[in-house]
Amino acid sequence: GRIAGFHDAEGQSCHLILLGWRGSRYGELWAGSALDAPVRAFAAADLNGDGKIELVALEGSYRVCAAHDDPASGAASRLKVWVWNGFGFSAVYTLEGRFRQMQIVHTPDGRVLILAP
């Protein structure tokens, strides 16, 4: 069933779906339920050097709130880092703010930075 509030005024919701190689073709490896906040942008990178990829997302809101989130402009109200827990994703870090874009940068000294002006 549908989760109340996890969709916009038009009934649209945001879902993460992982695609990958399945033997002889690409196919769906995992599909998640509607997210509690729509993803405006995302990137994947090993942020902490543990050999596992984290998912970095800029999240907005299903409801228009001019102070923090504007679905029409793509602005987001939080940056969130997710890790795969074997069944789905778990949030491990959240930063509130106003974000329009982000970029993952690998520095010459081996650090990984998230730039989100």
C-alpha positions as CSV (number, residue, x, y, z in Angstrom):
1,G,0.0,0.0,0.0
2,R,0.8,3.6,-0.3
3,I,2.6,5.4,2.5
4,A,0.7,8.6,3.4
5,G,2.7,11.7,2.7
6,F,5.4,10.0,0.6
7,H,4.1,11.6,-2.7
8,D,3.5,15.0,-4.1
9,A,0.3,16.8,-5.0
10,E,0.1,14.8,-8.4
11,G,0.6,11.5,-6.6
12,Q,4.2,11.1,-7.8
13,S,6.8,9.5,-5.5
14,C,10.5,8.9,-5.5
15,H,12.0,5.4,-5.5
16,L,15.6,4.1,-5.7
17,I,16.1,1.2,-8.0
18,L,19.5,-0.5,-8.5
19,L,20.2,-2.0,-11.9
20,G,23.1,-4.3,-12.6
21,W,24.4,-7.2,-14.8
22,R,22.3,-10.3,-14.3
23,G,24.0,-13.1,-16.2
24,S,23.4,-12.1,-19.9
25,R,21.7,-8.7,-19.5
26,Y,21.1,-5.7,-17.3
27,G,18.2,-6.0,-14.9
28,E,16.7,-4.8,-11.7
29,L,18.8,-5.9,-8.7
30,W,16.8,-4.1,-6.0
31,A,13.8,-1.7,-5.8
32,G,12.9,0.4,-2.8
33,S,9.6,1.7,-1.5
34,A,8.7,5.3,-1.9
35,L,11.3,7.5,-0.1
36,D,10.1,9.9,2.6
37,A,11.8,12.8,0.7
38,P,12.4,13.0,-3.1
39,V,16.0,12.9,-4.3
40,R,17.0,15.9,-6.4
41,A,20.5,14.7,-7.2
42,F,22.8,11.8,-6.2
43,A,26.3,10.4,-6.5
44,A,28.0,7.3,-5.5
45,A,31.5,7.1,-4.0
46,D,33.6,5.4,-1.4
47,L,33.7,8.4,1.0
48,N,35.6,6.8,3.9
49,G,38.0,4.4,2.1
50,D,36.5,1.2,3.4
51,G,36.0,-0.3,-0.1
52,K,32.2,0.2,0.1
53,I,30.3,2.7,-1.9
54,E,28.1,5.2,-0.2
55,L,25.2,7.0,-1.8
56,V,25.2,10.8,-1.4
57,A,21.8,12.5,-2.1
58,L,20.4,16.0,-2.1
59,E,16.8,15.6,-0.8
60,G,13.9,17.9,-1.1
61,S,10.3,17.7,0.0
62,Y,7.1,16.5,-1.6
63,R,5.4,19.7,-0.4
64,V,6.4,23.2,-1.7
65,C,8.1,25.2,1.1
66,A,9.6,28.4,-0.4
67,A,12.0,28.8,2.6
68,H,13.8,25.5,2.1
69,D,12.7,23.5,-0.9
70,D,11.5,24.4,-4.4
71,P,10.6,21.4,-6.5
72,A,10.4,23.5,-9.7
73,S,13.9,24.9,-9.3
74,G,15.4,21.6,-8.1
75,A,16.6,23.1,-4.8
76,A,17.0,20.7,-1.9
77,S,16.9,21.2,1.8
78,R,19.3,18.4,3.0
79,L,22.4,16.5,2.0
80,K,22.2,12.9,3.2
81,V,24.7,10.0,3.1
82,W,23.3,6.5,2.8
83,V,25.0,3.1,3.2
84,W,23.8,-0.3,2.0
85,N,22.8,-2.5,4.9
86,G,22.3,-5.8,3.0
87,F,18.6,-5.3,2.6
88,G,18.3,-1.6,1.7
89,F,19.8,1.8,2.5
90,S,20.4,3.3,6.0
91,A,21.1,7.0,6.5
92,V,24.4,7.7,8.3
93,Y,24.7,11.5,7.9
94,T,22.4,14.4,7.3
95,L,23.2,18.1,6.8
96,E,20.3,20.6,6.7
97,G,20.7,23.6,4.4
98,R,19.8,24.9,0.9
99,F,21.5,23.0,-1.9
100,R,21.2,23.3,-5.7
101,Q,24.0,21.0,-6.8
102,M,26.8,18.7,-5.5
103,Q,30.0,17.2,-6.8
104,I,32.2,14.4,-5.4
105,V,35.9,15.3,-5.7
106,H,38.9,13.0,-5.2
107,T,41.9,15.0,-3.9
108,P,45.6,14.1,-4.8
109,D,46.2,13.1,-1.2
110,G,43.4,10.4,-1.3
111,R,40.6,12.3,0.4
112,V,37.1,12.4,-1.0
113,L,35.2,15.6,-0.7
114,I,31.5,16.4,-1.2
115,L,31.1,19.9,-2.6
116,A,27.6,21.2,-2.3
117,P,27.4,25.0,-2.9
